Amino acid sequence: MSAWSKYIDGYLLSKQLGDGKWLQKVCEHAAILDQKGNVLAKSAGLDLKAYDYEFANDEGASEKTLVEEGKILAQVALTGESPCKAGIRVNNQKYMLVRYEPGKKLAYLSKVGGGACLMATKTVIVFGSYNTSLQMTDGKSQNPGPVSYTHLRAHETRHDLVCRLLLEKKKKKKKK
C-alpha cells in the first residue's frame, strides 16, 4: 500500500468524529492524481480509464471521441474546463461542472444522484465523489440534505501533504 493509499483510506473515505470514533463510507469514490491526470492512488471500484465514447454532435450526427478520465479530472481541477467533447466523465458516468473557484482551484461537480469535488494542490489533484443512495456508517446518506456540503481542504506542511475530503454541516452564523 502506497502512502497515497493511506490518505485515501484514512482521510478521504472516512472522517474522525469529535468523540474519537471514525465515520466510514463518507465518499463513494476517492482518488489522488498527479497534475497530468495519472492515478497515484484510488479507492476500490473507481476505474479512471481511457476509452472511445460515441455521442451525437450539434448536428445530430454520431461522433466518437477519446475519453481519458484522469486527464479530464486534472484539467477541470486546474482550469475549470473539460478538454473532452464528451464532457466530464468518471467511471463512465456523466458529471456536470456546477461551480469552479479559480483562486482555490476547486471544482464542484454534479451527477444524477450525487456529485463530486476536485481540488488541485501544488502537487496533486484530489477527487472525492458521493452518491446519495449510499449510506455512511451512521445510517445517513452521503452528503445528506441541503444543510451539508462536500468540501475539500488541502494542507501542505513542510514534510507532508495532507489531503482531506470532509462531509460537514453548514455552521450557523455566530450571534454578535
N, C-alpha and C positions, 0 to 999 in steps of 0.2 A: 504494500500500500504506500503510495507516494504521500509526501507532506500535503499536497493539494487535496488528495482524497480525504485526509483527516479534516480539512476545513469544510469539505462538502458534508461529511457526516456529522461533524461536531458543531458547526455554526450555521450552515445553510438549511439543513433538513431538520434541525432541532433548535430549541430555544430554552435557555435556562430561566426558570421562574424565580421569583423573589424568595421562595422557601428552599431554594437549592435543588429542587426537583427539575427534571427536564421534560419539556413538551416535545413529543415526536411527531413526525409526519406534517411538519409545518408547511412544507412545499411538496408539490407533485414531483418536480424535477429540479435539479440544480447542476450548474457546470461552471468551471473556470477555464477560460480560453486565453491564449496569448493574443496580442493585438493584431495578429494576422488571421485569427479565427481557428487556429489549431487547438484541439482539445488537450488541456493539461490534466483535467480530472472531470468526472461526471457521475451523476447518480445512476443507479441501476434503472433500466428501462428507457433511458434517454439515448437516442441514437442520432447524433448530429452527423449527417452523411451528405454526400453529393449524389444527385440523380437528375435525370431528364424529367421535366414536368410539361405536360401538354395543357394549354389553355386557349380560350378564344380571345383573339386580339380585338382592337377597337372596331375593326371592320367585320367582326364575327367569324373570321377565318381561323382555323386551327393553327396554332403555333407551338413550337417546343422551345424550351429554354433550360439551361443548366442551372439547377438549384444547388448551391453549396452552403448548407445551413450554418456552419461555423463562421464562414466568411461574411455571411449576411448579418449574423448577430454582432460581429465585431464592427462592421461598417455602421450599423444602426446605432450602436453604443457610442462610437466615435463622432458620427456626423448627424445622426437623426434621420438618415435616409437609407433606403434599401437599394443596393446596386442591382437587384434582380427584377426582371419583368414580372415574375410570379409573386413579387412582394416578399413579405417576411414569413418564412415557413420554418417550423421546428417540429421534429418528429412527423413531418409531412402534414402538419396542421397549419392552417392559415391564421396568422396574427395580424392585428392592425395597430399601428402606432397611434396612441391616444395623446401622449404628451412627451415632449422632449425638452430637457433643460440643458442647453449647451454649456453653460458655465460649470455645471456639475457632471456633464456627460452622462446623464441619467435619462433612460427611456422607459416609459410605461407602455405596456402592450396589452391588448385585449384579444380574446378569442371566445368562441362560443363556450359558455360555461366556465370561464376562468380568465386568466391573464398572466402577465409576467412583468418582471423588472429586469433591466440591464443597466450595468454601470461600468464605465471604463475608469480604471485607476491608472496610475503612472506605468504599471507593468502588466496588468491583466484586465480581462473582461469578466465580470461576474454576472451570471444568469440564474434566475430563480423563477419558476412558474408555479401557479396554483390552479386547482380545479375545485370549484365549489361543490361538486358532487362527492368529493373525498372528505373524510373526517380526520381531524388531528386526534391524538390520543386522549384529549379531554372531551371528545364527543362533538365538538363544534366543527363546522365546515371550515375548510381552508379559506382564509380571507372572509370571515363571517360578517355580512351586513354592511350597511353604509357608515357605521361608526368606526370602521377599521380600514387600514390600508397596508399595502405591502411596500416596504421601504428598504432600500439598500443603503448600507453605510460601509465605507472603506476607511480603515485607519492604518496609516503607514507609520511604523515605528522604525527606529534605527536598525533593528535586526530582522523584523518580520513584517510581512504584510498580512493583516488580519481582515478578512472579508466576512461580513455577516449579512444574512438576509433575515430580517425580523418581521414578524407579523405583530403590529402594535395597534392598540386602540387610540383614537384621537384623544388628546388631552384637552380637558376643559380649560377655558381661559381662566387665569387666576384673577380673583377679585382684588380690586385695588383698595 
